[in-house]
Amino acid sequence: MSKSAIDQPLAEFLKTYCNVDAPKALNDLKTYVANPPTEEGARRVDQFRSQLAAAIVSNNVTPKQYELLTGEDFDSLSDLKEWLNQLWRELFGDQSPREYMRSNYK
């Protein structure tokens, strides 16, 4: 993931479901992640999960990038990472992003 752009589908999921102008969209994301409507949807959820884990572990989504996608302004990378970890727990449960990456990328 480059420093200038966030890869798809991570960027699309963040823009669509974490946008400050669509506060109820996060519930839609939880539903979509839990029950993707198609095989393609399931593939995109898997890719989103991998990209979100990598973004959290590697700190490769900046507060500015996140703000441009969602309208949400974080004061620091630490604050953004805290939010992304909270999002991860809400979507994928207690396994940490680091544990997920270790178990899926041996």
C-alpha positions as CSV (number, residue, x, y, z in Angstrom):
1,M,0.0,0.0,0.0
2,S,1.5,3.3,-1.0
3,K,1.7,6.3,1.2
4,S,-0.3,8.3,-1.4
5,A,-3.3,6.0,-1.8
6,I,-5.2,3.3,0.0
7,D,-5.8,0.1,-1.9
8,Q,-9.2,-1.1,-2.9
9,P,-11.4,-2.5,-1.5
10,L,-10.2,-1.0,1.8
11,A,-10.6,2.6,0.6
12,E,-14.1,1.8,-0.7
13,F,-15.2,0.1,2.5
14,L,-13.9,3.0,4.7
15,K,-15.4,5.7,2.4
16,T,-18.8,4.0,2.3
17,Y,-19.2,2.6,5.7
18,C,-17.2,4.9,8.0
19,N,-18.2,8.2,6.5
20,V,-19.2,10.8,9.1
21,D,-22.2,11.7,6.9
22,A,-23.5,8.2,7.1
23,P,-23.4,7.2,10.8
24,K,-25.7,4.2,10.5
25,A,-23.6,2.8,7.7
26,L,-21.3,1.0,10.2
27,N,-24.2,-1.3,11.1
28,D,-24.6,-2.0,7.4
29,L,-20.9,-2.9,7.2
30,K,-21.3,-5.3,10.2
31,T,-24.2,-7.0,8.4
32,Y,-22.3,-7.2,5.1
33,V,-19.2,-8.6,6.8
34,A,-21.1,-11.2,8.7
35,N,-23.2,-12.2,5.7
36,P,-21.8,-11.2,2.3
37,P,-24.5,-11.4,-0.3
38,T,-22.5,-13.1,-3.0
39,E,-19.2,-15.1,-3.5
40,E,-17.7,-11.9,-4.9
41,G,-18.8,-10.1,-1.7
42,A,-17.2,-12.8,0.4
43,R,-14.0,-12.4,-1.5
44,R,-14.1,-8.6,-1.1
45,V,-14.7,-9.0,2.7
46,D,-11.7,-11.3,2.9
47,Q,-9.6,-8.8,1.0
48,F,-10.9,-6.0,3.2
49,R,-10.1,-7.9,6.3
50,S,-6.5,-8.6,5.2
51,Q,-6.0,-5.0,4.1
52,L,-7.5,-3.6,7.4
53,A,-5.2,-5.9,9.4
54,A,-2.2,-4.8,7.4
55,A,-3.2,-1.1,7.8
56,I,-3.4,-1.5,11.6
57,V,-0.2,-3.5,12.0
58,S,1.9,-1.4,9.6
59,N,0.4,2.0,10.4
60,N,0.0,2.6,6.6
61,V,-3.2,4.6,6.6
62,T,-2.5,8.2,7.7
63,P,-5.0,10.4,9.5
64,K,-5.1,12.6,6.4
65,Q,-5.9,9.7,4.1
66,Y,-8.6,8.5,6.4
67,E,-10.0,12.1,6.7
68,L,-10.1,12.4,2.9
69,L,-12.1,9.2,2.6
70,T,-14.5,9.6,5.6
71,G,-14.5,13.2,6.7
72,E,-13.4,12.0,10.2
73,D,-10.4,14.0,11.6
74,F,-8.0,12.2,13.9
75,D,-5.4,14.3,15.8
76,S,-2.7,11.6,15.6
77,L,-1.8,8.3,14.0
78,S,-2.2,6.8,17.5
79,D,-5.8,8.0,17.7
80,L,-6.6,6.6,14.3
81,K,-5.0,3.3,15.1
82,E,-7.1,3.1,18.3
83,W,-10.2,3.6,16.2
84,L,-9.2,1.1,13.5
85,N,-8.5,-1.5,16.2
86,Q,-12.0,-0.8,17.7
87,L,-13.5,-1.2,14.2
88,W,-11.6,-4.5,13.8
89,R,-13.0,-5.8,17.1
90,E,-16.5,-4.8,16.2
91,L,-16.3,-6.5,12.8
92,F,-14.0,-9.5,13.4
93,G,-14.0,-10.2,17.1
94,D,-11.2,-10.7,19.6
95,Q,-8.4,-12.0,17.4
96,S,-6.0,-9.2,16.9
97,P,-5.0,-8.0,13.5
98,R,-1.4,-9.1,14.2
99,E,-2.6,-12.6,15.2
100,Y,-4.8,-12.7,12.1
101,M,-1.9,-11.8,9.8
102,R,0.4,-14.4,11.5
103,S,-2.2,-17.2,11.1
104,N,-3.0,-16.3,7.5
105,Y,0.4,-15.4,6.1
106,K,2.8,-18.0,7.3
